[in-house]
Amino acid sequence: MSLKPSYLNRFLNVLLLGGFVISLAFTTWNIVQFSRSWSGSLLIDLSEAELSRALARLAVNGTSSGQIEKKLAEALDAVPRDWVVIDSLEEIASTRGDSLSPQLAQKLETARAEDHSLQQQALSCAKCAWDVALCDGLDILTCRLPIELTSVGDLQGVWQAGDAYIRGEEIDKVDATLSVVGLGATAMTVASLGAGSPATLPVKVGASTIKLVRNAGKLPLWMQRELLTAATKGINWKMLSQVRSIGGLKMAISGPALQPAIDSAKHVGSTLSQAGPAQTVYILENTSNALELRKIASVSKTYKNQTVGYLKVVGKSKLVRATMRYSDEVYGMVVGLIGVVTSLALSFVTGGLNVARRRLRRVLSASNKS
């Protein structure tokens, strides 16, 4: 039994309408899920395993021996030479098994002998330990960080800020905020009898590192603004002036308001443990916002002391994008929209064919009557 054309048309129209409704509902559901997502973003972070694979592919497919040699030659010609970049690029070449050209290898050896004599390193480190303003990126943390890692410096920073508040003097809010963050991390570790150390140590190390970088005049503007905002919203300065112990700190601070500063300290501390002191300073100086810092901190878990080299060869934007992918809701919206557009297109085509068929019938009927 065959269906008549009119019944067939109705059946096709019902199918098309059903497909349109289903596609529209699917798209709407994904839009709602997307709007409710924690990020509200088109892009989400890769998992640790996905990130490791993505960065391994980028290291192989996104760089070449020629690119690395070119960047290394440029770094050696720069005045002054940035040995953070040079050492990282050399490490990449070594890991890849790339042999430098004889001319470039000789140039590298000569430059290293000129810039890295034992006498010069000792003098540089001594100056840095005496005055943080005299530190460069290579020795700022190596020579100064051990001095800053105790809680004594943080307590002193808190007390100085409280004393300045009582006297009505100007408060160094950035230094005070970093002292509060570092002291808070120490308090968490003490309170948990050491159990909190793995989680809080990067925060403490990161806060001390940021303080050093800031005192050396190398802290990026975005982080200074972030710390000032945290100081304004997260610290009760009147109550802080009464703090005389780690235990009394909780009453003077607001954890949620300080969270951005805590997160930044954690990412800096994590980068330090993976990429080393010199590269951490370089990375911090060359970030434009908290997102970049977080992404590069995650990249350093894979690239470690090659992180700065890949930043130079691949580029910061491409490296940051490599840590993210489109969310499932975005894929769902795209598939749903394709279904909606396809349903509408087929509906127009079917409707057009029906109109054409009816007109053809009328023409044939008129010609038969005549």
C-alpha positions in Angstrom: 0.0 0.0 0.0 1.5 3.3 -1.1 0.9 6.6 0.6 -0.8 9.3 -1.3 1.3 12.4 -2.0 -0.8 14.5 0.4 -0.2 12.0 3.2 3.5 11.7 2.3 3.8 15.5 2.5 2.2 15.6 5.8 4.4 12.8 7.1 7.5 14.6 5.9 6.3 17.9 7.4 5.8 16.2 10.8 9.3 14.7 10.7 10.8 18.1 9.8 8.9 19.8 12.6 9.9 17.2 15.1 13.6 17.5 14.0 13.3 21.3 14.3 11.8 21.1 17.8 14.3 18.5 19.1 17.3 20.6 17.7 15.9 23.8 19.2 15.3 22.1 22.6 18.8 20.6 22.5 20.4 24.0 21.6 18.4 25.8 24.3 19.4 23.2 27.0 23.1 23.7 26.1 22.8 27.5 26.2 21.3 27.2 29.7 24.0 24.8 30.8 26.6 27.1 29.4 25.2 30.2 31.2 25.2 28.3 34.5 28.7 26.9 34.1 31.3 28.0 36.7 33.4 29.7 34.1 30.7 31.2 31.8 33.4 30.9 29.1 33.7 29.3 25.7 37.0 27.7 26.9 37.8 25.5 29.8 41.0 24.1 31.2 42.4 20.9 30.0 42.8 18.1 32.5 46.4 17.4 33.7 46.7 14.4 31.3 45.2 16.3 28.4 47.5 19.3 29.0 50.6 17.1 29.2 49.7 15.5 25.8 48.9 18.9 24.2 52.2 20.4 25.3 54.1 17.4 24.2 52.5 17.8 20.7 53.3 21.5 20.7 56.9 20.9 21.6 57.3 18.5 18.6 55.0 20.1 16.0 55.1 23.8 17.1 58.9 24.2 17.2 61.9 23.4 15.0 65.6 23.3 15.4 65.9 26.4 13.2 63.5 28.4 15.4 65.4 27.5 18.5 68.8 28.4 17.0 67.4 31.7 15.7 66.0 32.7 19.2 69.2 31.6 20.9 71.4 33.6 18.5 69.1 36.7 19.1 69.4 36.2 22.9 73.2 36.0 22.7 73.3 39.2 20.6 71.1 41.1 23.1 72.6 43.7 25.4 72.6 42.8 28.2 72.3 39.1 27.7 69.3 37.5 29.4 70.7 34.2 30.7 67.3 33.0 31.9 66.2 32.9 28.2 69.5 31.5 26.9 69.7 28.7 29.5 66.1 27.7 28.8 66.6 27.6 25.0 69.8 25.6 25.4 68.0 23.1 27.6 65.2 22.7 25.0 67.9 22.0 22.3 69.6 19.5 24.5 66.4 17.7 25.4 65.4 17.5 21.8 68.8 16.2 20.8 69.5 19.1 18.5 73.1 19.9 17.8 73.9 23.7 17.7 75.9 24.9 14.7 79.6 25.1 15.5 79.6 28.9 15.2 76.6 29.3 17.6 78.1 26.7 20.1 81.4 28.7 20.1 79.5 32.0 20.6 77.6 30.5 23.5 80.7 29.2 25.2 82.5 32.6 24.8 79.5 34.5 26.2 79.1 32.2 29.2 82.8 32.6 30.0 82.4 36.4 29.9 79.3 36.7 32.0 79.6 33.8 34.4 83.0 34.0 36.1 83.0 32.9 39.7 84.2 36.3 40.9 81.4 38.1 39.0 78.7 35.7 40.3 79.9 36.1 43.9 80.0 39.9 43.6 76.5 40.0 42.0 75.0 37.8 44.7 76.6 39.8 47.5 75.2 43.0 46.1 71.8 41.5 45.8 71.8 40.1 49.4 72.8 43.6 50.6 70.2 45.5 48.6 67.2 43.9 46.7 67.1 46.8 44.3 70.5 45.7 42.9 69.2 42.2 42.1 68.6 41.0 38.6 66.3 38.2 37.5 69.0 35.5 37.8 70.0 36.1 41.4 67.0 37.9 43.0 65.5 34.7 44.4 68.7 32.6 44.7 70.4 35.2 46.8 67.5 36.7 48.7 64.7 34.2 49.1 66.2 32.2 51.9 66.3 35.4 53.9 62.6 36.1 53.3 61.1 32.6 53.8 60.8 32.8 57.6 57.6 34.1 59.2 59.6 36.8 61.0 59.5 39.1 58.0 55.8 38.6 57.6 55.1 39.4 61.2 57.3 42.5 60.9 55.3 43.6 57.8 52.0 43.2 59.7 53.2 45.0 62.8 54.7 47.9 60.7 51.4 48.3 58.8 49.4 48.3 62.1 51.8 50.8 63.7 51.5 53.1 60.6 47.7 52.9 60.9 47.8 53.9 64.5 50.2 56.8 63.8 48.1 58.0 60.8 51.0 57.4 58.5 50.9 56.0 54.9 50.6 52.2 54.9 52.5 50.1 52.4 49.3 48.1 51.5 51.0 45.9 49.0 53.7 44.7 51.4 51.2 44.3 54.2 48.9 42.2 52.0 51.7 39.9 51.0 52.7 39.6 54.7 49.2 38.7 55.6 49.0 36.1 52.9 52.4 34.6 53.8 51.5 34.6 57.5 48.1 33.1 56.8 49.8 30.2 54.9 52.2 29.7 57.9 49.3 29.7 60.3 47.5 27.0 58.3 50.6 24.8 58.3 51.1 25.3 62.1 47.4 24.7 62.8 47.5 21.4 60.9 50.7 20.3 62.5 52.4 20.1 59.2 49.6 18.3 57.3 48.8 21.5 55.4 52.4 22.0 54.2 52.0 20.7 50.7 49.1 23.0 50.1 50.3 26.0 51.9 54.0 26.0 51.2 53.6 27.3 47.6 51.4 30.2 49.0 54.1 31.1 51.5 56.9 30.8 49.0 54.9 32.7 46.4 54.0 35.6 48.7 57.7 36.0 49.7 58.7 35.8 46.1 56.2 38.5 45.0 57.4 40.7 47.9 61.0 40.4 46.6 60.1 41.0 43.0 58.1 44.0 44.1 60.9 45.4 46.2 63.2 45.1 43.2 60.7 47.1 41.1 59.9 44.2 38.8 56.3 43.5 39.8 53.8 43.9 36.9 51.1 46.6 37.2 48.2 44.2 37.1 49.4 42.3 40.2 50.0 45.6 42.1 46.4 46.5 41.4 45.2 43.1 42.5 47.1 43.3 45.7 45.8 46.9 46.4 42.2 45.7 45.8 42.8 42.8 48.2 44.2 45.2 50.8 41.1 47.5 50.5 38.5 44.8 50.6 40.2 42.0 52.6 41.9 43.7 55.5 40.4 45.5 58.5 43.3 47.9 59.3 42.0 48.9 62.7 41.9 45.3 63.8 45.2 44.5 62.1 46.8 47.1 64.2 45.9 45.0 67.3 47.4 41.8 65.9 50.4 40.5 67.8 50.4 36.9 66.9 49.5 34.5 64.1 46.4 33.3 65.9 44.9 36.9 66.0 45.2 37.3 62.3 41.9 35.6 61.4 39.8 38.4 63.0 41.4 41.1 60.9 41.0 39.6 57.4 38.4 38.4 55.0 39.4 35.2 53.2 37.2 35.6 50.1 38.4 39.1 49.4 42.0 38.0 49.8 41.5 34.9 47.6 42.8 36.4 44.3 46.0 37.4 46.1 46.3 34.0 47.7 45.8 32.3 44.3 48.4 34.4 42.6 50.9 33.6 45.4 50.1 29.9 45.0 50.7 30.0 41.2 54.0 31.9 41.7 55.1 29.4 44.3 54.1 26.5 42.1 56.1 28.0 39.2 59.1 28.4 41.4 59.1 24.7 42.4 58.9 23.7 38.7 60.8 26.2 36.6 63.2 27.5 39.2 63.8 31.0 40.7 65.2 32.9 37.7 62.5 31.7 35.3 59.8 32.5 37.9 60.9 36.1 38.0 61.0 36.3 34.2 57.5 34.8 33.9 56.0 37.1 36.5 57.5 40.1 34.8 56.0 39.1 31.5 52.4 38.3 32.5 49.6 40.6 31.7 46.9 39.3 34.0 46.1 36.6 36.6 44.8 34.2 33.9 48.2 34.2 32.1 50.0 33.6 35.4 47.7 30.6 36.2 48.1 29.1 32.7 51.9 29.5 32.6 52.1 28.0 36.1 50.3 24.9 34.7 52.6 24.8 31.7 55.6 24.8 33.9 54.6 21.5 35.4 55.3 19.9 32.0 58.1 22.1 30.6 59.8 22.9 33.9 63.1 24.7 33.2 62.3 24.9 29.5 59.2 27.0 30.1 60.8 30.4 29.3 62.4 29.0 26.2 59.0 27.8 24.9 57.5 31.2 25.7 60.1 32.7 23.4 59.8 30.2 20.6 56.1 29.4 20.6 54.8 32.7 22.0 52.8 33.5 25.1 49.4 33.6 23.4 49.8 30.3 21.7 51.1 28.6 24.8 48.2 29.9 26.9 45.7 28.7 24.3 47.2 25.3 24.3 46.0 24.9 27.9 42.4 25.2 27.0 39.7 23.6 24.9 36.1 24.4 23.9 33.6 23.3 26.5 31.1 20.5 25.9 28.3 23.0 26.0 29.8 24.9 23.1 30.0 21.8 21.0 26.4 21.0 22.0 25.3 24.5 20.9 27.1 24.2 17.6 25.5 20.8 16.9 22.1 22.0 18.0 22.3 25.1 15.8 23.4 23.0 12.8 20.3 20.8 13.4 18.0 23.9 13.7 19.4 25.4 10.5 19.2 22.1 8.6 15.6 21.6 9.7 14.6 25.1 8.6 16.4 24.7 5.3 14.7 21.3 4.6 11.4 22.9 5.6 11.9 25.7 3.1 12.9 23.2 0.4 10.0 20.9 1.1 7.6 23.8 1.2 8.9 25.1 -2.1 8.6 21.7 -3.8 5.0 21.5 -2.6 4.1 24.9 -4.0 5.7 24.0 -7.3 3.9 20.7 -7.4 0.5 22.4 -6.8 1.1 25.0 -9.5 2.2 22.3 -11.9 -1.1 20.4 -11.2 -3.2 23.5 -11.8 -1.4 24.1 -15.1 -1.8 20.5 -16.2 -5.5 20.5 -15.2 -6.2 23.7 -17.1 -4.5 22.4 -20.2 -6.5 19.1 -20.0 -9.8 21.1 -19.8 -8.9 23.1 -22.8 
